[in-house]
């Protein structure tokens, strides 16, 4: 029999309770008789900068068009909810038996965990017994544990599979997030759309990583990064690289090295002699007048230079979301429009202008939401990279 919402909220942390309230609102809006695990996942996907969505994206080791897969996930859950029968019932649709079972599983796991922690203290035996004797409602289910339990629901797993995701992979992504970047000292690696770059799982051995690092240059003496970026720059379309990473700043060093190589001429023949310009300072300063002046200088540079042309560095798109009223900022509207005009004027026909930028997946998705035509207007080529590789024995054998 379904459980009333008021009874369930007593055993949830405030964060979990907020998500459950959102799920009930989804069920109410769709006139569903009960609130299920599908409603909870739909509520999680609706949260801006959703940690659940990011975990789903991280679970795919091949980050080919993560925006498409993210939208596919939303669509599959929306279709699954559409299949549920509508019924004009209570104002707060009660919790279904399957969702209640997931909550109880989460409680049981947290209870065992608290018992194990207590057993490791000086008062081990007494604390563990006391923990096991706690009433069910005293164990507050945290959001992460609630999500892990919901992913075990067969209905959720089936919908995840329809969207191209595996519940077990997502659970692993939640339980073992990527370590902070201070543990790593390797340059970024290109991922999905770089076909001949070595592929690693999160548990790649140190030997394999060292072997890949040793092959960091081509037979011509150019770095693999330079060759890969040159391949994008010389393509017929999608010629402007946008380096995407999970952690902000991961692509900064790669960009600096590549720009230095361009200025020294240590790049493949197709882009040798390219001039470098930058809008990074003007974008960070958010000064429309100085940006207009700089854009005029870039136009003059493009008009006055010979082939191959000018590479315009936009820097980290983080400066976009730092703007007040991000979605309606007059400065950003001007930037998106002005850069699009540059691309239309000097790239489509004469092919004498290129863009280069970096961003995290989260920031890029926010830009896509607020400025959906930006990727096409700027002719961007999203290029996933990763500088996050676990050091040897990060996850020791038990």
MOTA-V225125 format. One record per run of one state. SS is the DSSP state (hx for helix, st for strand, lp for the rest). FROM is the first residue (numbers start at 1). TO is the last residue. If there is no record, write none. Layout:
# MOTA-V225125
<<SS,FROM,TO> <SS,FROM,TO>>
This chain:
# MOTA-V225125
<<lp,1,2> <st,3,3> <lp,4,4> <hx,5,9> <lp,10,11> <st,12,12> <lp,13,13> <hx,14,29> <lp,30,31> <st,32,32> <lp,33,33> <st,34,35> <lp,36,36> <hx,37,45> <lp,46,50> <hx,51,58> <lp,59,65> <hx,66,83> <lp,84,85> <st,86,86> <lp,87,93> <st,94,95> <lp,96,96> <hx,97,119> <lp,120,123> <hx,124,132> <lp,133,135> <hx,136,138> <lp,139,140> <st,141,141> <lp,142,142> <hx,143,150> <lp,151,153> <hx,154,162> <lp,163,166> <hx,167,175> <lp,176,180> <hx,181,183> <lp,184,188> <st,189,190> <lp,191,205> <hx,206,214> <lp,215,216> <st,217,217> <lp,218,222> <st,223,223> <hx,224,233> <lp,234,239> <st,240,245> <lp,246,251> <hx,252,264> <lp,265,268> <hx,269,271> <lp,272,274> <st,275,278> <lp,279,279> <hx,280,285> <lp,286,287> <hx,288,304> <lp,305,309> <st,310,316> <lp,317,317> <hx,318,321> <lp,322,325> <hx,326,328> <lp,329,329> <hx,330,346> <lp,347,352> <st,353,360> <hx,361,370> <lp,371,373> <hx,374,377> <lp,378,379> <st,380,386> <lp,387,398>>
